[in-house]
Amino acid sequence: MAPYNVASTIRQALGSGVTCGDVDECAAANGGCDRLTVCTNTVGARACGGCPAGYKGSGETGCKEESACASNNGGCDALTACVDTGTGAGAGSACGPCPAGFTGNGTSGCVDFDACAAEPCAAGVHCEDSTAPLMTGTCGKAAVTRAYTRPFLYSTEPFFCL
């Protein structure tokens, strides 16, 4: 609220010179306050209320719609897009889908698809999971031992399966 100023009050008064009354600054154009705020008449001045939920700024400087996505990507996973779904007090957001190579959704979170868990290699064979956006795994070579059938010749030399 503006400080009380006698000179300002005199300029803002109406009357015959014998009796004076306060001018209601809020009566026209909401007193210069943003249309979304409340203008409160005071003696010789006016006060603008705060912006409603979903808006930022002030009644003095103006209320601007606040993006639900502006803070923490609207609660969406960092890999997804956040889209505003409403305005003002009804403002909200929606999360886009996870990118290729990821499972889950934008709201609960995106996780790199584990192709090795989905389709494991043979026992003892290392699986190398490819990075997103690919959804594949690559099986490595397996070292195994084999016994020769000739007597007294047992070999543990590795051979590889492809």
C-alpha positions, -999 to +999 in steps of 0.1 A: +000+000+000+013+035-009+022+057+021-004+082+032+004+116+015-016+147+024-009+164-010-019+132-028-050+129-008-060+165-016-056+158-053-076+126-050-105+142-032-138+153-046-162+178-030-173+214-027-142+226-009-161+225+024-166+188+026-144+163+007-147+126-001-122+100-013-119+092-050-124+055-056-094+047-077-107+012-083-139+023-099-124+027-134-103+000-151-098-019-118-076+010-106-048+000-130-044-033-113-042-065-133-077-077-143-071-110-125-065-092-091-086-074-066-083-036-064-088-023-029-096+014-025-078+032+003-078+069+013-060+087-015-047+055-031-055+020-040-039-014-034-036-043-059-041-079-047-018-108-055-021-129-086-042-161-084-028-196-083-012-206-116+000-171-123+032-152-114+038-115-110+017-091-090-014-070-094+009-040-099+031-054-126+007-078-142-001-115-138+015-139-163+004-175-167+029-198-150+039-229-168+034-261-149+064-275-168+087-247-155+095-264-123+112-298-123+100-305-159+064-307-145+072-339-127+080-357-159+111-378-165+140-357-178+141-377-210+105-368-219+087-336-229+064-318-206+033-302-221+011-276-203-025-288-202-044-259-187-043-223-177-046-205-144-058-223-114-066-254-135-030-255-148-014-289-151+009-309-173+012-341-193+043-361-198+053-374-233+064-410-240+098-423-232+122-422-262+131-453-283+152-478-264+136-470-230+107-486-212+082-470-188+065-438-192+072-401-188+053-399-155+068-429-136+102-427-153+121-441-183+145-470-179+170-482-205+156-514-221+177-544-209+178-567-240+201-592-222+174-597-195+147-600-221+166-625-242+196-639-223+225-657-240+234-693-233+246-701-198+281-688-192+281-665-222+284-628-216+257-606-231+266-570-240+235-548-239+235-521-266+227-485-256+195-467-264+179-462-288+189-498-298+170-526-281+194-554-288+220-575-270+251-592-284+262-626-271+300-631-267+320-662-273+318-690-248+349-709-237+342-746-230+362-777-225+359-810-243+372-844-236+390-864-263+380-899-267+415-913-269+427-929-237+448-908-214+444-877-235+422-852-217+425-816-229+412-786-212+421-763-241+393-739-249+374-738-281+348-712-289+312-714-299+300-687-323 
